[in-house]
């Protein structure tokens, strides 16, 4: 078996958002290992998409006549074995006609910097660091989606000779504001888990309603804390729960949202890179309340959104939400602040050579 396309993307996992975006990105086959919880089979129709183990994926990529291969970013530890095997297959085993290797990076936390790891974890980190550096040595071009990601990569791996790099913020493209009534609607969209800040939001919400009685909260998503979300919605008339909705309903909800809240929390093993709900909410003109954990925090803070420290308490989060409610409907202003082209699409065109060099480009020699 060989891939039909001359370009391929090797992903650790695939979700609905990847399938939607694949129709807008530069044409390429998708080879992946894991399906995420929100994988919509119907959206895969018409795409060249292959589910494969790391070894099978590497053999498939080696047999195919590829001109370019996108891999997961080198500091994404879970994908390193598959990336390393694939890189070996298309470089060492195909020296004469190896494809260009490109990657898109939004990781804004050094995976090897957590304090006091166990002996087992230290050994694992040592292996992962070797794999990361091996993969890094073969990357021809890297596009960073946030300044935080660029800072982390320059500190941990450092650009190698001849590598091209650019910074293109992972923001949606500006568009016309939806003609909807937003009132004082607040939305949480994402996994119902502690690291996404759901418990902190539930603790903060009573203070928001006490200060702004007309405010409403819609909890959209699913996850291990869904029972807590159900109980909270049952006890608070201002709260609506929407469990695991279809994509159309999510877009409709965001179009009517005044403030999107995603208070991502610090974790020793995870940090919010961008936050897809933030990007989708900005695309609909909603104001954002989040924490400094997201890589978009500096941009959001600069453009008048609510950004609180990662360790902020419920009272601080409540004040930030109230502040954005009081600012009213700023959808036209928010949309006007966005770039003319979607950041991920612009980065993809740059990586695959379908766009001219940008101001942030550099080549290391």
C-alpha positions as a Markdown table, in Angstrom:
| # | Residue | x | y | z |
|---|---|---|---|---|
| 1 | Unk | 0.0 | 0.0 | 0.0 |
| 2 | Unk | 1.1 | 3.5 | -0.8 |
| 3 | Unk | -0.3 | 7.0 | -0.2 |
| 4 | Unk | -1.8 | 8.7 | -3.2 |
| 5 | Unk | -0.9 | 12.2 | -2.0 |
| 6 | Unk | 2.7 | 13.5 | -2.2 |
| 7 | Unk | 2.2 | 15.2 | 1.2 |
| 8 | Unk | 1.4 | 13.5 | 4.5 |
| 9 | Unk | 0.6 | 14.5 | 8.1 |
| 10 | Unk | 1.6 | 12.0 | 10.8 |
| 11 | Unk | -0.6 | 12.7 | 13.9 |
| 12 | Unk | -0.6 | 10.9 | 17.2 |
| 13 | Unk | -4.3 | 11.5 | 17.5 |
| 14 | Unk | -7.1 | 12.9 | 15.4 |
| 15 | Unk | -10.3 | 14.7 | 16.5 |
| 16 | Unk | -13.2 | 16.3 | 14.7 |
| 17 | Unk | -11.4 | 19.6 | 14.5 |
| 18 | Unk | -8.6 | 18.0 | 12.6 |
| 19 | Unk | -11.0 | 16.6 | 10.0 |
| 20 | Unk | -12.8 | 19.9 | 9.6 |
| 21 | Unk | -9.5 | 21.7 | 9.1 |
| 22 | Unk | -8.1 | 19.1 | 6.8 |
| 23 | Unk | -10.4 | 20.4 | 4.1 |
| 24 | Unk | -8.9 | 23.9 | 4.4 |
| 25 | Unk | -5.2 | 23.0 | 4.8 |
| 26 | Unk | -2.8 | 22.2 | 2.0 |
| 27 | Unk | -4.0 | 18.8 | 0.6 |
| 28 | Unk | -2.2 | 15.9 | 2.3 |
| 29 | Unk | -2.9 | 12.4 | 3.5 |
| 30 | Unk | -3.5 | 11.9 | 7.3 |
| 31 | Unk | -1.8 | 9.0 | 9.1 |
| 32 | Unk | -2.8 | 8.7 | 12.7 |
| 33 | Unk | -2.5 | 6.3 | 15.7 |
| 34 | Unk | -5.5 | 7.3 | 18.0 |
| 35 | Unk | -9.0 | 8.6 | 17.5 |
| 36 | Unk | -10.0 | 11.2 | 20.1 |
| 37 | Unk | -13.3 | 11.1 | 21.9 |
| 38 | Unk | -15.0 | 13.6 | 19.5 |
| 39 | Unk | -13.9 | 11.9 | 16.2 |
| 40 | Unk | -16.8 | 12.2 | 13.7 |
| 41 | Unk | -16.6 | 9.4 | 11.2 |
| 42 | Unk | -18.8 | 11.2 | 8.7 |
| 43 | Unk | -16.2 | 14.0 | 8.3 |
| 44 | Unk | -13.5 | 11.6 | 7.2 |
| 45 | Unk | -15.4 | 10.9 | 4.0 |
| 46 | Unk | -13.4 | 12.0 | 1.0 |
| 47 | Unk | -10.1 | 12.4 | 2.9 |
| 48 | Unk | -7.1 | 10.2 | 2.5 |
| 49 | Unk | -6.9 | 9.0 | 6.1 |
| 50 | Unk | -5.1 | 6.0 | 7.5 |
| 51 | Unk | -5.3 | 4.5 | 11.0 |
| 52 | Unk | -1.9 | 2.8 | 11.7 |
| 53 | Unk | 0.5 | 1.7 | 14.4 |
| 54 | Unk | 3.8 | 3.6 | 14.5 |
| 55 | Unk | 5.7 | 0.8 | 12.7 |
| 56 | Unk | 3.0 | 0.4 | 10.0 |
| 57 | Unk | 2.9 | 4.1 | 9.6 |
| 58 | Unk | 6.6 | 4.4 | 9.1 |
| 59 | Unk | 6.6 | 1.6 | 6.5 |
| 60 | Unk | 3.7 | 3.2 | 4.7 |
| 61 | Unk | 5.5 | 6.6 | 4.6 |
| 62 | Unk | 8.7 | 5.0 | 3.4 |
| 63 | Unk | 6.9 | 3.3 | 0.5 |
| 64 | Unk | 5.1 | 6.4 | -0.6 |
| 65 | Unk | 6.6 | 9.0 | -2.9 |
| 66 | Unk | 6.4 | 11.9 | -0.5 |
| 67 | Unk | 7.6 | 15.4 | -1.1 |
| 68 | Unk | 6.8 | 16.7 | 2.4 |
| 69 | Unk | 5.9 | 15.1 | 5.7 |
| 70 | Unk | 4.4 | 17.0 | 8.7 |
| 71 | Unk | 5.1 | 15.4 | 12.1 |
| 72 | Unk | 3.8 | 16.2 | 15.6 |
| 73 | Unk | 6.0 | 18.7 | 17.3 |
| 74 | Unk | 9.3 | 17.3 | 18.7 |
| 75 | Unk | 8.5 | 18.1 | 22.3 |
| 76 | Unk | 5.2 | 16.2 | 22.3 |
| 77 | Unk | 6.4 | 13.2 | 24.3 |
| 78 | Unk | 3.5 | 10.9 | 23.5 |
| 79 | Unk | 4.2 | 11.1 | 19.8 |
| 80 | Unk | 8.0 | 10.9 | 19.9 |
| 81 | Unk | 8.4 | 7.1 | 19.3 |
| 82 | Unk | 6.2 | 7.3 | 16.2 |
| 83 | Unk | 7.8 | 10.5 | 14.9 |
| 84 | Unk | 11.3 | 9.1 | 15.4 |
| 85 | Unk | 10.5 | 5.8 | 13.6 |
| 86 | Unk | 8.9 | 7.7 | 10.7 |
| 87 | Unk | 11.8 | 10.2 | 10.5 |
| 88 | Unk | 14.3 | 7.3 | 10.3 |
| 89 | Unk | 12.2 | 5.5 | 7.6 |
| 90 | Unk | 12.0 | 8.6 | 5.3 |
| 91 | Unk | 15.5 | 9.9 | 5.9 |
| 92 | Unk | 18.0 | 7.1 | 6.6 |
| 93 | Unk | 16.2 | 4.6 | 4.4 |
| 94 | Unk | 15.5 | 7.1 | 1.7 |
| 95 | Unk | 18.6 | 9.3 | 1.6 |
| 96 | Unk | 18.4 | 10.4 | -2.0 |
| 97 | Unk | 14.8 | 11.5 | -2.3 |
| 98 | Unk | 13.8 | 12.1 | 1.3 |
| 99 | Unk | 10.8 | 14.4 | 1.8 |
| 100 | Unk | 11.0 | 17.8 | 3.5 |
| 101 | Unk | 10.1 | 17.4 | 7.2 |
| 102 | Unk | 8.0 | 20.1 | 8.8 |
| 103 | Unk | 6.2 | 20.6 | 12.1 |
| 104 | Unk | 3.8 | 23.0 | 13.8 |
| 105 | Unk | 4.6 | 23.8 | 17.4 |
| 106 | Unk | 2.3 | 25.2 | 20.1 |
| 107 | Unk | 3.8 | 23.4 | 23.2 |
| 108 | Unk | 4.6 | 26.2 | 25.7 |
| 109 | Unk | 6.0 | 24.1 | 28.5 |
| 110 | Unk | 9.3 | 22.2 | 28.7 |
| 111 | Unk | 8.2 | 18.5 | 29.2 |
| 112 | Unk | 11.5 | 17.8 | 30.9 |
| 113 | Unk | 11.4 | 20.5 | 33.5 |
| 114 | Unk | 9.0 | 19.2 | 36.2 |
| 115 | Unk | 10.6 | 19.1 | 39.7 |
| 116 | Unk | 11.7 | 16.0 | 41.6 |
| 117 | Unk | 10.9 | 13.2 | 39.2 |
| 118 | Unk | 11.2 | 9.6 | 40.2 |
| 119 | Unk | 14.0 | 7.4 | 39.0 |
| 120 | Unk | 11.7 | 5.8 | 36.5 |
| 121 | Unk | 10.5 | 9.1 | 35.2 |
| 122 | Unk | 14.1 | 10.4 | 34.9 |
| 123 | Unk | 15.0 | 7.3 | 32.7 |
| 124 | Unk | 12.0 | 7.9 | 30.6 |
| 125 | Unk | 12.8 | 11.6 | 30.2 |
| 126 | Unk | 16.4 | 10.7 | 29.2 |
| 127 | Unk | 15.1 | 8.5 | 26.4 |
| 128 | Unk | 12.5 | 11.0 | 25.3 |
| 129 | Unk | 15.1 | 13.8 | 25.2 |
| 130 | Unk | 17.3 | 11.7 | 22.9 |
| 131 | Unk | 14.4 | 11.0 | 20.6 |
| 132 | Unk | 13.4 | 14.6 | 20.6 |
| 133 | Unk | 16.9 | 15.7 | 19.6 |
| 134 | Unk | 17.0 | 13.0 | 16.9 |
| 135 | Unk | 13.8 | 14.2 | 15.4 |
| 136 | Unk | 14.8 | 17.8 | 15.8 |
| 137 | Unk | 18.0 | 17.3 | 13.8 |
| 138 | Unk | 15.9 | 16.3 | 10.8 |
| 139 | Unk | 13.2 | 19.1 | 10.9 |
| 140 | Unk | 13.6 | 21.4 | 7.9 |
| 141 | Unk | 11.0 | 24.0 | 8.9 |
| 142 | Unk | 9.0 | 24.8 | 12.0 |
| 143 | Unk | 6.1 | 27.2 | 12.5 |
| 144 | Unk | 5.3 | 28.3 | 16.0 |
| 145 | Unk | 1.8 | 29.1 | 16.9 |
| 146 | Unk | 2.7 | 31.1 | 20.1 |
| 147 | Unk | 5.6 | 33.1 | 21.4 |
| 148 | Unk | 5.7 | 30.7 | 24.4 |
| 149 | Unk | 6.3 | 27.8 | 22.1 |
| 150 | Unk | 9.1 | 29.5 | 20.3 |
| 151 | Unk | 10.7 | 30.4 | 23.7 |
| 152 | Unk | 10.5 | 26.8 | 24.9 |
| 153 | Unk | 12.0 | 25.3 | 21.7 |
| 154 | Unk | 14.8 | 27.8 | 21.6 |
| 155 | Unk | 15.7 | 27.1 | 25.2 |
| 156 | Unk | 15.4 | 23.3 | 25.1 |
| 157 | Unk | 16.5 | 22.3 | 21.5 |
| 158 | Unk | 17.8 | 25.4 | 19.7 |
| 159 | Unk | 17.3 | 25.9 | 16.0 |
| 160 | Unk | 19.8 | 23.9 | 13.9 |
| 161 | Unk | 21.8 | 24.9 | 10.9 |
| 162 | Unk | 19.7 | 25.5 | 7.8 |
| 163 | Unk | 16.4 | 25.2 | 9.6 |
| 164 | Unk | 13.6 | 27.6 | 8.7 |
| 165 | Unk | 11.3 | 29.0 | 11.4 |
| 166 | Unk | 8.5 | 31.5 | 11.7 |
| 167 | Unk | 6.0 | 32.7 | 14.3 |
| 168 | Unk | 2.4 | 32.9 | 13.2 |
| 169 | Unk | -0.1 | 33.3 | 16.2 |
| 170 | Unk | -2.7 | 30.6 | 16.3 |
| 171 | Unk | -5.6 | 33.0 | 15.9 |
| 172 | Unk | -8.7 | 32.6 | 13.7 |
| 173 | Unk | -9.3 | 34.9 | 10.8 |
| 174 | Unk | -11.5 | 38.0 | 11.2 |
| 175 | Unk | -15.0 | 37.9 | 9.8 |
| 176 | Unk | -18.3 | 39.7 | 10.2 |
| 177 | Unk | -20.0 | 39.6 | 13.6 |
| 178 | Unk | -22.9 | 37.1 | 13.9 |
| 179 | Unk | -26.2 | 39.0 | 14.1 |
| 180 | Unk | -27.3 | 37.4 | 17.4 |
| 181 | Unk | -28.4 | 38.6 | 20.8 |
| 182 | Unk | -25.7 | 37.9 | 23.4 |
| 183 | Unk | -27.3 | 39.4 | 26.5 |
| 184 | Unk | -25.2 | 38.3 | 29.5 |
| 185 | Unk | -24.5 | 34.8 | 28.3 |
| 186 | Unk | -21.4 | 33.1 | 29.7 |
| 187 | Unk | -20.2 | 29.8 | 28.3 |
| 188 | Unk | -17.8 | 27.1 | 29.4 |
| 189 | Unk | -16.8 | 24.8 | 26.4 |
| 190 | Unk | -14.5 | 21.9 | 26.8 |
| 191 | Unk | -13.8 | 18.7 | 28.7 |
| 192 | Unk | -15.4 | 18.5 | 32.2 |
| 193 | Unk | -12.1 | 17.9 | 34.0 |
| 194 | Unk | -10.2 | 19.7 | 36.7 |
| 195 | Unk | -7.3 | 20.8 | 34.5 |
| 196 | Unk | -9.7 | 22.8 | 32.3 |
| 197 | Unk | -10.9 | 24.7 | 35.4 |
| 198 | Unk | -14.5 | 23.5 | 35.7 |
| 199 | Unk | -14.4 | 23.2 | 39.5 |
| 200 | Unk | -13.0 | 26.7 | 39.8 |
| 201 | Unk | -15.7 | 28.1 | 37.6 |
| 202 | Unk | -18.5 | 26.4 | 39.5 |
| 203 | Unk | -17.1 | 27.8 | 42.7 |
| 204 | Unk | -16.9 | 31.3 | 41.2 |
| 205 | Unk | -20.3 | 31.4 | 39.5 |
| 206 | Unk | -22.5 | 32.2 | 42.6 |
| 207 | Unk | -20.5 | 35.4 | 43.1 |
| 208 | Unk | -21.1 | 36.3 | 39.4 |
| 209 | Unk | -24.8 | 35.8 | 39.7 |
| 210 | Unk | -25.0 | 37.7 | 43.0 |
| 211 | Unk | -23.4 | 40.7 | 41.3 |
| 212 | Unk | -25.1 | 40.3 | 37.9 |
| 213 | Unk | -28.5 | 38.6 | 38.4 |
| 214 | Unk | -29.3 | 38.5 | 34.7 |
| 215 | Unk | -26.1 | 36.5 | 33.9 |
| 216 | Unk | -26.5 | 32.9 | 32.6 |
| 217 | Unk | -24.0 | 30.1 | 32.3 |
| 218 | Unk | -24.0 | 27.3 | 29.7 |
| 219 | Unk | -21.8 | 24.3 | 30.4 |
| 220 | Unk | -21.0 | 22.6 | 27.1 |
| 221 | Unk | -19.0 | 19.4 | 26.8 |
| 222 | Unk | -18.5 | 16.1 | 28.5 |
| 223 | Unk | -15.9 | 14.4 | 30.8 |
| 224 | Unk | -15.3 | 12.8 | 34.2 |
| 225 | Unk | -16.9 | 15.7 | 36.1 |
| 226 | Unk | -20.2 | 15.6 | 34.2 |
| 227 | Unk | -22.0 | 14.5 | 37.4 |
| 228 | Unk | -20.8 | 17.6 | 39.1 |
| 229 | Unk | -21.9 | 19.7 | 36.2 |
| 230 | Unk | -25.4 | 18.1 | 36.3 |
| 231 | Unk | -25.8 | 18.6 | 40.0 |
| 232 | Unk | -24.7 | 22.2 | 39.7 |
| 233 | Unk | -27.1 | 22.9 | 36.9 |
| 234 | Unk | -30.0 | 21.3 | 38.8 |
| 235 | Unk | -29.3 | 23.5 | 41.8 |
| 236 | Unk | -28.8 | 26.8 | 40.0 |
| 237 | Unk | -31.6 | 28.2 | 37.7 |
| 238 | Unk | -29.0 | 30.4 | 35.9 |
| 239 | Unk | -27.1 | 27.4 | 34.6 |
| 240 | Unk | -27.8 | 25.2 | 31.6 |
| 241 | Unk | -26.0 | 22.0 | 30.8 |
| 242 | Unk | -25.4 | 20.8 | 27.2 |
| 243 | Unk | -23.8 | 17.4 | 27.1 |
| 244 | Unk | -21.7 | 16.3 | 24.2 |
| 245 | Unk | -23.5 | 18.4 | 21.5 |
| 246 | Unk | -23.1 | 18.2 | 17.7 |
| 247 | Unk | -20.7 | 20.8 | 16.1 |
| 248 | Unk | -23.6 | 22.9 | 14.7 |
| 249 | Unk | -25.0 | 23.4 | 18.2 |
| 250 | Unk | -21.6 | 24.4 | 19.6 |
| 251 | Unk | -21.2 | 27.0 | 16.9 |
| 252 | Unk | -24.7 | 28.3 | 17.5 |
| 253 | Unk | -24.0 | 28.5 | 21.3 |
| 254 | Unk | -20.7 | 30.4 | 20.7 |
| 255 | Unk | -22.5 | 32.8 | 18.3 |
| 256 | Unk | -24.8 | 33.8 | 21.2 |
| 257 | Unk | -22.0 | 33.9 | 23.8 |
| 258 | Unk | -20.9 | 37.2 | 25.3 |
| 259 | Unk | -18.1 | 35.6 | 27.4 |
| 260 | Unk | -16.3 | 32.3 | 27.0 |
| 261 | Unk | -14.6 | 31.1 | 30.2 |
| 262 | Unk | -11.8 | 28.5 | 30.1 |
| 263 | Unk | -9.8 | 28.8 | 33.4 |
| 264 | Unk | -7.1 | 26.2 | 32.5 |
| 265 | Unk | -5.2 | 25.1 | 35.6 |
| 266 | Unk | -1.4 | 24.5 | 36.2 |
| 267 | Unk | -0.3 | 20.8 | 36.2 |
| 268 | Unk | 3.1 | 19.2 | 36.6 |
| 269 | Unk | 2.6 | 17.2 | 33.4 |
| 270 | Unk | 0.3 | 19.4 | 31.2 |
| 271 | Unk | -0.2 | 23.0 | 30.2 |
| 272 | Unk | -2.9 | 24.5 | 28.0 |
| 273 | Unk | -1.1 | 25.2 | 24.6 |
| 274 | Unk | -3.8 | 27.4 | 23.0 |
| 275 | Unk | -7.2 | 26.1 | 23.9 |
| 276 | Unk | -9.5 | 25.2 | 20.9 |
| 277 | Unk | -12.6 | 26.7 | 22.7 |
| 278 | Unk | -10.8 | 30.0 | 22.9 |
| 279 | Unk | -10.0 | 30.0 | 19.2 |
| 280 | Unk | -13.6 | 29.0 | 18.3 |
| 281 | Unk | -15.1 | 31.6 | 20.6 |
| 282 | Unk | -12.9 | 34.4 | 19.2 |
| 283 | Unk | -14.0 | 33.4 | 15.7 |
| 284 | Unk | -17.6 | 34.1 | 16.8 |
| 285 | Unk | -16.6 | 37.5 | 18.5 |
| 286 | Unk | -16.9 | 36.4 | 22.1 |
| 287 | Unk | -14.8 | 37.9 | 24.9 |
| 288 | Unk | -12.5 | 35.5 | 26.7 |
| 289 | Unk | -11.7 | 34.9 | 30.3 |
| 290 | Unk | -8.9 | 32.5 | 30.8 |
| 291 | Unk | -5.6 | 32.1 | 32.8 |
| 292 | Unk | -2.0 | 32.7 | 32.0 |
| 293 | Unk | -1.6 | 29.0 | 31.2 |
| 294 | Unk | -2.7 | 29.3 | 27.6 |
| 295 | Unk | -0.1 | 30.3 | 25.0 |
| 296 | Unk | -2.5 | 33.0 | 23.8 |
| 297 | Unk | -2.6 | 34.8 | 27.2 |
| 298 | Unk | -0.3 | 37.7 | 26.2 |
| 299 | Unk | -2.3 | 38.4 | 23.0 |
| 300 | Unk | -5.6 | 38.2 | 24.9 |
| 301 | Unk | -4.4 | 40.4 | 27.7 |
| 302 | Unk | -3.1 | 43.0 | 25.2 |
| 303 | Unk | -6.5 | 43.0 | 23.4 |
| 304 | Unk | -8.7 | 43.6 | 26.5 |
| 305 | Unk | -9.8 | 40.1 | 27.4 |
| 306 | Unk | -9.8 | 38.7 | 31.0 |
| 307 | Unk | -6.6 | 36.9 | 31.9 |
| 308 | Unk | -6.0 | 35.8 | 35.5 |
| 309 | Unk | -3.0 | 34.0 | 37.0 |
| 310 | Unk | -3.1 | 30.2 | 36.7 |
| 311 | Unk | -3.4 | 29.9 | 40.5 |
| 312 | Unk | -6.1 | 32.5 | 40.8 |
| 313 | Unk | -8.9 | 31.8 | 43.3 |
| 314 | Unk | -12.6 | 31.8 | 42.6 |
| 315 | Unk | -13.1 | 35.4 | 43.7 |
| 316 | Unk | -10.5 | 36.6 | 41.2 |
| 317 | Unk | -12.1 | 34.6 | 38.4 |
| 318 | Unk | -15.5 | 35.9 | 39.3 |
| 319 | Unk | -14.3 | 39.5 | 39.1 |
| 320 | Unk | -12.7 | 38.9 | 35.7 |
| 321 | Unk | -16.0 | 37.4 | 34.4 |
| 322 | Unk | -18.0 | 40.3 | 35.8 |
| 323 | Unk | -15.6 | 42.7 | 34.1 |
| 324 | Unk | -16.1 | 41.2 | 30.7 |
| 325 | Unk | -19.9 | 41.1 | 31.2 |
| 326 | Unk | -19.9 | 44.8 | 32.1 |
| 327 | Unk | -17.9 | 45.6 | 28.9 |
| 328 | Unk | -20.9 | 44.6 | 26.9 |
| 329 | Unk | -21.0 | 43.2 | 23.4 |
| 330 | Unk | -17.6 | 43.9 | 21.9 |
| 331 | Unk | -17.9 | 41.3 | 19.1 |
| 332 | Unk | -17.2 | 43.8 | 16.2 |
| 333 | Unk | -14.1 | 45.1 | 18.1 |
| 334 | Unk | -12.9 | 41.6 | 18.9 |
| 335 | Unk | -13.3 | 40.3 | 15.3 |
| 336 | Unk | -11.6 | 43.4 | 13.9 |
| 337 | Unk | -8.5 | 42.6 | 16.1 |
| 338 | Unk | -8.0 | 39.2 | 14.5 |
| 339 | Unk | -5.7 | 38.6 | 11.5 |
| 340 | Unk | -6.9 | 38.5 | 7.9 |
| 341 | Unk | -6.0 | 34.8 | 7.6 |
| 342 | Unk | -6.4 | 32.0 | 10.0 |
| 343 | Unk | -3.1 | 31.4 | 11.8 |
| 344 | Unk | -3.1 | 27.6 | 11.5 |
| 345 | Unk | -3.9 | 27.9 | 7.7 |
| 346 | Unk | -1.2 | 30.5 | 7.2 |
| 347 | Unk | 1.3 | 28.3 | 9.1 |
| 348 | Unk | 0.4 | 25.3 | 7.0 |
| 349 | Unk | 0.8 | 27.2 | 3.8 |
| 350 | Unk | 4.2 | 28.4 | 4.9 |
| 351 | Unk | 5.4 | 25.0 | 6.0 |
| 352 | Unk | 4.5 | 23.3 | 2.8 |
| 353 | Unk | 5.9 | 26.1 | 0.7 |
| 354 | Unk | 2.5 | 27.4 | -0.5 |
| 355 | Unk | 3.0 | 30.9 | 0.9 |
| 356 | Unk | 5.7 | 33.6 | 0.7 |
| 357 | Unk | 8.2 | 34.1 | 3.5 |
| 358 | Unk | 6.7 | 36.2 | 6.3 |
| 359 | Unk | 8.2 | 38.9 | 8.5 |
| 360 | Unk | 8.9 | 36.4 | 11.3 |
| 361 | Unk | 10.8 | 34.0 | 9.2 |
| 362 | Unk | 14.4 | 33.2 | 9.8 |
| 363 | Unk | 16.9 | 30.6 | 8.5 |
| 364 | Unk | 19.7 | 29.5 | 10.8 |
| 365 | Unk | 23.1 | 28.9 | 9.5 |
